Amino acid sequence: MSAVTSSYLSGAELRDLVEELRADPARWRHLVRHESDHRVYVPLRTDEQVVAWVICWSEEQDTGFHDHDGSAAAIAVVEGEIREERLAIGGPPVAATYGPGESFELGPSAIHRVLHAGDVPAVTIHAYSPPLRRMGVYVIADDGTLLREPVDDDEELRPLELAPAIAA
């Protein structure tokens, strides 16, 4: 393993980080606000090793299936509930719902989606290492093929709709 690679945080270390951030509301509480037409996401930490965000979720908000382009990740729920689904071939997505005080981690090769769940807005803290620069978003075409489109880390993830050129 190279010196650069070894400086990245593991999934377990990222989980420790998001739990530490969740336990320190003075660092993120003032950033919380909910919008009905988009998720609010604000960086909490950005350096060569990791990027961390506070993300605010309202009803029906959904990232769509995506990957983190080689970055490991961890998510801690502060308020409300989210549902995470991992893409599964040959069956429905593997799903779990998380509430306040819960957290989970993802390896760098995971394909998943996160959706708002429950009846009240949600707040989550996410961390990625190496720092997230790009993601891939996925859609299953009408013929069953899986398609991936790259997006930059500053674009809000939403379920990808098939464009006519992609569907052809």
N, C-alpha and C positions, 0 to 999 in steps of 0.2 A: 504494500500500500504506500502511495506517495505521501510526502509531507503535507501537500495541499489537501488531498483527499482525507487524511486522518484528522484534519482540523474541523471537518464537518461533524455536526451532531447526529447521533443515532436516533432512531425513533423513540427509544426510552428516554434519552436526554431531552428530546423535543417535548415529550410528554411532561417531564419534570419542569421544563421551562414554561409551558402554557399553564400548568397548575400553579407555578410560582407567580406568574403574571395575574392569573385569576384572583389569587389571594391578596393582591395589592391594588384595590380599586382606585387609589389615588393616581395611578398611572394611566387609567383608561376611562373611568366613569364619566369624566367631562366630555369625552368624545362620542358617547352613546346618543344616537338619534335615529329615528325610524322614518323611512320614506315608503310610501305605498308602491311607487313605480320602479324602485331599484333598491338594491342592498347598499347600505352605507358601510364602507370599509376604510379604515384609517391605520397607517403603519404605526406600530409601537416601538419597534426596534429594527434597524437595518444596518448590517455590517457585513464583512467578508464571510462570516460564518453562518449567519441566520437572518431571516426576515420574519417578523411577527406582526400580526394584524389583529385589531378588534373589528368584528363584523356584526352588523345589526340586521336582523331578519324580520320581515313582516309577512303577513299572510300570503300564501301561494308563491313565495320566492323560491327559486330552484336554480342550481348551478348547471343542471344537465350533466351528462356523463363527461368526465374529463380525466386527464392525467396531470402530473406535476413535472413532466419532462425531466425525470431523473432525480427530483428532490424528494427526500423523506418528509413526512408531515405529522403533525399532531394537532388535535382540536380539543379544546376544553369548553364546556357549556357553562355560562354564567347565569343566564336567565332563560326561561322558556324551554322549548324543546326543538330539536332538529332530528331528522331521519337521515341516516347515511345508507346508501345502497351501493353495493359492489357488483359490477358487471359479471354475469355468469353465463357461460356458453351452454346452450341446451336447456335452459330453465330460467325462471324468473330471477331478478337480482337478489342477492343475499342482503337483507335489510336489518337494521337495528335502529332503535330510537334512543336518544340520549337526552337527559334532563340536567338541571342544575347540579353542579358538583361532579359530573361525570366527564371523562375524557377518553380519547382513543388515539391510536397512532396508525399511520399508513406507511408501508414501504415505498421505495422510490419507483416501483413498477406498477403500483395499484392504479386501477381505473375505477372511479367511483363518482357518485353525485351526492350532493347535500341539499336537503329541502327543509323549509320551515315546517314544523309540525306543531300541533297543539292549538290552543285558543288565544294565546298571548304572544306578543313579539318576543323574539329570542335575541340573545347576545352571546357570541362565541369568540374565543381567542384562538388564532391559528398561528403555527410556526412552521417554517420550511427551511431545510438545510440540505444541500447548498441553497443559498438564497434563490427564491423563485424568480425566474426571468421570463419563462415562456411556459405555456401549457398546451395540451392538445385537447380539443373537444370532439366528442364522438356522437354519431347518429347511426341508427340501423336503417338502411335504405329499404324501400318496399320489396326488393328482391332478397333481403336478408343479409346483404353484405354490410360490413362495418366500415364506416368512413371516419377519418380523422382530419381535422383542420387545426393548424397551429394558431394560437392567439398569444399576444403579449400579456405580461403579468398585470398591466394597468387596465386591461379590458375586463368589464364585469362579465362573469360567466353566466350564461343563460342556456336553456335547452336549444340546441342547434336545429334550425329548420333546414330542410333540404332545399338548396337553390336549384332551379331548373337545369343549370349546367352540370351540377354534381349528380343530379338524379338521372341524367341521360347516359 
